[in-house]
């Protein structure tokens, strides 16, 4: 486990795609830079950062790049796994009921606040990890404990899966498929579909609540959350960033958000100085999937 504090940040090796794949199998419950429970936030970065992974992965894989990057900048960084199902073999997360996963997040945030003495946390989540904390914020009292919530290609308003969800409805097959998902203990795969009961209930009273700052960072090339605009949020405290507005040639896809240079630069800006009109350097593009 890391032993450095935010006052004297160790230089953790920043991972890459290969490291993420290695961590998926060999280090699903740990990632470099995260979960030093002796870390005390410093004056420059007083807000701890909690990372919430995407569907089908774990903290070790999803945060192989961002976690050590943040720790090297002097942040206290924390990550955990959620939504493990009987078929997950301890590695394939984000499968379980989303409200239940939000309850796990609530307990984890409370632990981070108690250990660090901070008043609030920042949350950075990818895909479902950019949706699930929104439930915690809206429904489980998280609004008072979150300063900034950053979603990377979040599945906020659900996905049509390139039209397959609607096709399944028209063919009267979607219910059959969804019952199969539920039988496998993977209700999150149903809840993230566009038009699901979960999505309708989640956003029936608006996209955001007062208090936290919401930031969505999305790619035009998202083939998982479709249409890609379903990731965006409406609200006076919401900012939507389309990465191709800064870097038109960035080919990053949904999965590749975790290792995309412009995306990660935007995360560091949002959590740090939050400079108005920030534009990333167009280099180090992530996976095109």
N, C-alpha and C positions, 0 to 999 in steps of 0.2 A: 504493500500500500504506500502511496506517496506520503512523505513526511514534511514537505516544505510548507511554509506559511505564505500568505499573500505579501508579507512584509519582506520576504527574502525568497522570491519565487525561484524554484529550481527550473532548469531548462529541460523540459520533457521532450523526448523525440516526437515530432509531429508525424503522424501516420499518413498512409496513402491507401489506394484501393487494395493493394496486396495485404497491408496490415489489417484493414477492415475485414477481409476474408479470413485471415488467420485468427483474428479475435472472435469472429462469429463462431468458430468451432472450438477454439482453445481458451478463450477468455471472455465468455458471454457475460460474466458478472462483474468484470473490471475493465477499466480503460484508463490509459495514462492521463494523469492530471486531475482525475476526479476522486472525490470522497476521502480527502484528508480531513478527518473530523477534528483535527487540532487547528485547522486554518482559521484565522481571525481576519476579517475584511479590513483592509487598510483605508487610508483617507482617499487615495486616488480611485479605488474601486470598492466602495462601501457596501454594495449590494451583491450577495451571493447569487450564483447562476445555477439554475436547475435545468438539466437537459432531459427531454422526453423523446424517446425513440419512435420510429415508424412501425407500421404493421410489418410482420414477417421477419423482423430483425431483433437485435438486442443492443444494450448500451455499448458493449465492446466493439461491435461492428459500426453502428451508426455514428459514434462520436470519436472514432480513431483520429480524426483530423482536428475537429473543433475543440474537444476537451483539452488536449495538451496546448493548443494555441492559446486558449483563454487563460489557462494556468500560467503559461509563460508570460502573459501580459500582467499577471498579478491578481487575477480573480480567484476567489474561492469557488470551486466548481463541484457540482454534485450530479450524480446520475443514478438511475435505478431501472430495473426491469419491471414490466407490468403486463397483464393480460396473457399470461402463460396458460395454455390449454392442455388437456391430457395428451394431445398429439404434438406438443411443442418441443419435447425432449430437452427442455431447459434452455432452448436457444431461439425458438421461433416465437417472438412475443407479439403483443398487440392484438391478440385473437379474442380475448374475453370481453365481457360486457363493459361498455365504455363508462357508464356511471360507476360501476364497481372499480374500474381502473382509476377514475377520478378520486375515489375514496382513498386509494393507495397513495395517490399524489398528495392528497390533503395531509395524511399522516407523515409523509416524507418531508413536505415543506415545514410542518410544525417541528420536526426533528432538526432540520437545517437551521431554522430560526432560533431554536433553543440552544443549539451548540455554538452558533456564531454570535449570538446576541444582536443580530440584525433585526430591523423592523419589518423589512420586506425582502422578497426575492425577485429576481428576473427569471423568466422561463423562456427557453428556446426549444421548440419542438419541430419535428419533421413529420410531414404527412399526418397520420392519425395523432402523432405527438403534437401537432399544431392545432388539433381539434379538441382532443380530450381535456387539456387544461382549461379550455373555454367553458366546459361544463363545470369544472371545479370552481372557476371564477364566478359563474352565473348562479349556480345552484347549491354550492357547498361552502359558501362564505369566503371564497378565495379572493374576492375583489379587494378586501382590506389588507391582504398579505402579498399582493403582486404589484410591483412597480411597472414592469414592462413585460409584455408577452409577445414573443417573436415566433411566427409560424413560417416554416420553410415548405412551400408547396402544400399547405394544410388542406385537409379534406373537408373544409368547413361546411359547404352546402351540398356535400355529397358528390358522388361521381356517377356518370352514366356509363362508364367503362366503354367509351367510344360508341355508345348507343346500345350496347348489349343489354343493359338493365331494362330499357324501354322495350327492346325487342322481346325480352323474356316475358315482360308483362303482357304484350300483345299476343304472344303465343301461349299464354297461360302456363308458362313453365317456371316463372320466377318464384312463385310460392313453393313449388316442389324443391327447387334448388336451395332456397333459403331455409326450408325445414331441414335439409341436409346439413347446412352450415351450423344450424342451432344444435342438431343432434351430435355434431362433432365437438361441441363446446366452443364454437367460434362465432358468437353473435356479432362481434365487431365488423365482420365482413358483410353482414346484413345492414347494420346500423349506419355504415358509411355510404350506402347507396343513395343516389339522388331520389328524393321523395319518400324516404323511409320514415317510419313513425318517429324515430329518434331525431332525425334532421328537422322534421316539422316541429316537434316539441321544443327542440333546442333553440330554434330561431323564431318561434312564434311571437315572442315579445321583443324582437330586435336582435341585432347582431352583437352588440356590445353593452356593457353596463358602465356606469360612471366609476372612475377611480383609476384602473390600470390604463396604460398606454398600449394599444394593439398595433403591431406591425406585421404585415404579410409580405413575404418576399417570394415571388412566383416566377416561373419560366413559361414562355409562350409554347415551349416544346413539351409540356406535360402531357403524357399519354396515359397517365394513371388517374389523376383528377381531371375529368373532362366534363364539360368544357373547362379550360384552364381558369376561366374567370370565376368558377365556383369557389375558388380558394379565397377570393377577395371578401373583405368585410366592409359594411357601411356603418358609419357612426362618427360623431364629432371627435372621438379619441382614437380613430383608426387611420393608419397610413398604409397604402398599398403600393408596393414597389414591383414593377415588372422589370426583370433583370435586363431584358433586351432593350429597354429604353436607355440604359447606360452602355451596354455592350451589345450592339445589334448582331454581331457574329457569334455570340455565345450560344453554342449548340447544346448546352446542358439540358438534360431531361429530369424527370421527377426524382429518380434514384440518385442521380449525380449531384443533387443539391448539397449533399454532405461533404463533397470535396471540391466544389466550384470556387475558384479564387474570387470572382466578383461577389458571389453570395456571401462568402465568409468575411470579406472586407466590409460589406454592408452590416453584417451582424456586429462586428467590432465597433463600427461607427455608432450604430443604434444604442448599444450597451454603454458606450464610452462618451465621447464628446458630442455625438449626435449633431454633427455639423449640418446646417441647412444647405440644401443643394448638393449634397455629397454625390460624387460620381466615382465609381470604382475604377481601378486600373484593369484594363481588359486583357487579362492574362491568366493562365492556369485554369482553363475551363474544365468542368467536371464531366462525368460520364454522360454520354448522349442518350441515356435510357432512363 
